[in-house]
Amino acid sequence: MEFLAYLWDDLDDVAGAFRHLAAAAITETLATAVPFIAAASGMLLAGAVALLLAREHLPHLVG
Protein backbone atom coordinates (compact mmCIF):
# COMPACT_ATOMS: atom_id res chain seq x y z
CA MET A 1 0.00 0.00 0.00
CA GLU A 2 2.84 2.35 0.74
CA PHE A 3 4.04 1.89 -2.83
CA LEU A 4 0.72 3.23 -4.11
CA ALA A 5 1.02 6.29 -1.89
CA TYR A 6 4.48 7.04 -3.31
CA LEU A 7 3.24 6.45 -6.85
CA TRP A 8 0.27 8.75 -6.27
CA ASP A 9 2.58 11.43 -4.86
CA ASP A 10 4.89 11.19 -7.88
CA LEU A 11 1.96 11.35 -10.30
CA ASP A 12 0.61 14.39 -8.45
CA ASP A 13 4.03 16.07 -8.76
CA VAL A 14 4.12 15.40 -12.51
CA ALA A 15 0.57 16.70 -12.93
CA GLY A 16 1.49 19.81 -10.94
CA ALA A 17 4.50 20.40 -13.19
CA PHE A 18 2.31 20.14 -16.30
CA ARG A 19 -0.23 22.55 -14.78
CA HIS A 20 2.57 24.99 -14.03
CA LEU A 21 3.93 24.77 -17.58
CA ALA A 22 0.48 25.25 -19.09
CA ALA A 23 -0.25 28.26 -16.87
CA ALA A 24 3.13 29.79 -17.71
CA ALA A 25 2.57 29.29 -21.44
CA ILE A 26 -0.87 30.92 -21.29
CA THR A 27 0.47 33.81 -19.22
CA GLU A 28 3.36 34.45 -21.61
CA THR A 29 1.06 34.25 -24.64
CA LEU A 30 -1.39 36.74 -23.17
CA ALA A 31 1.41 39.05 -22.05
CA THR A 32 2.69 39.10 -25.62
CA ALA A 33 -0.72 39.52 -27.25
CA VAL A 34 -2.14 42.28 -25.02
CA PRO A 35 -0.04 45.15 -26.49
CA PHE A 36 -1.00 44.12 -30.03
CA ILE A 37 -4.68 43.91 -29.10
CA ALA A 38 -4.49 47.34 -27.45
CA ALA A 39 -2.78 48.86 -30.50
CA ALA A 40 -5.32 47.37 -32.90
CA SER A 41 -8.27 48.56 -30.84
CA GLY A 42 -6.71 52.01 -30.57
CA MET A 43 -6.32 52.19 -34.34
CA LEU A 44 -9.93 51.10 -34.84
CA LEU A 45 -11.13 53.70 -32.38
CA ALA A 46 -9.06 56.42 -34.03
CA GLY A 47 -10.40 55.43 -37.45
CA ALA A 48 -13.98 55.51 -36.22
CA VAL A 49 -13.49 58.94 -34.67
CA ALA A 50 -11.85 60.23 -37.85
CA LEU A 51 -14.78 58.98 -39.95
CA LEU A 52 -17.31 60.54 -37.59
CA LEU A 53 -15.50 63.88 -37.63
CA ALA A 54 -14.94 63.81 -41.40
CA ARG A 55 -18.62 63.06 -42.06
CA GLU A 56 -19.47 66.68 -41.27
CA HIS A 57 -16.95 67.99 -43.80
CA LEU A 58 -17.38 65.46 -46.61
CA PRO A 59 -20.54 67.05 -48.14
CA HIS A 60 -18.72 70.38 -48.34
CA LEU A 61 -15.73 68.81 -50.00
CA VAL A 62 -17.80 66.84 -52.52
CA GLY A 63 -20.38 69.49 -53.31
C-alpha positions as CSV (number, residue, x, y, z in Angstrom):
1,M,0.0,0.0,0.0
2,E,2.8,2.4,0.7
3,F,4.0,1.9,-2.8
4,L,0.7,3.2,-4.1
5,A,1.0,6.3,-1.9
6,Y,4.5,7.0,-3.3
7,L,3.2,6.5,-6.9
8,W,0.3,8.8,-6.3
9,D,2.6,11.4,-4.9
10,D,4.9,11.2,-7.9
11,L,2.0,11.4,-10.3
12,D,0.6,14.4,-8.5
13,D,4.0,16.1,-8.8
14,V,4.1,15.4,-12.5
15,A,0.6,16.7,-12.9
16,G,1.5,19.8,-10.9
17,A,4.5,20.4,-13.2
18,F,2.3,20.1,-16.3
19,R,-0.2,22.5,-14.8
20,H,2.6,25.0,-14.0
21,L,3.9,24.8,-17.6
22,A,0.5,25.2,-19.1
23,A,-0.2,28.3,-16.9
24,A,3.1,29.8,-17.7
25,A,2.6,29.3,-21.4
26,I,-0.9,30.9,-21.3
27,T,0.5,33.8,-19.2
28,E,3.4,34.4,-21.6
29,T,1.1,34.2,-24.6
30,L,-1.4,36.7,-23.2
31,A,1.4,39.0,-22.0
32,T,2.7,39.1,-25.6
33,A,-0.7,39.5,-27.2
34,V,-2.1,42.3,-25.0
35,P,0.0,45.1,-26.5
36,F,-1.0,44.1,-30.0
37,I,-4.7,43.9,-29.1
38,A,-4.5,47.3,-27.5
39,A,-2.8,48.9,-30.5
40,A,-5.3,47.4,-32.9
41,S,-8.3,48.6,-30.8
42,G,-6.7,52.0,-30.6
43,M,-6.3,52.2,-34.3
44,L,-9.9,51.1,-34.8
45,L,-11.1,53.7,-32.4
46,A,-9.1,56.4,-34.0
47,G,-10.4,55.4,-37.5
48,A,-14.0,55.5,-36.2
49,V,-13.5,58.9,-34.7
50,A,-11.8,60.2,-37.9
51,L,-14.8,59.0,-39.9
52,L,-17.3,60.5,-37.6
53,L,-15.5,63.9,-37.6
54,A,-14.9,63.8,-41.4
55,R,-18.6,63.1,-42.1
56,E,-19.5,66.7,-41.3
57,H,-17.0,68.0,-43.8
58,L,-17.4,65.5,-46.6
59,P,-20.5,67.0,-48.1
60,H,-18.7,70.4,-48.3
61,L,-15.7,68.8,-50.0
62,V,-17.8,66.8,-52.5
63,G,-20.4,69.5,-53.3
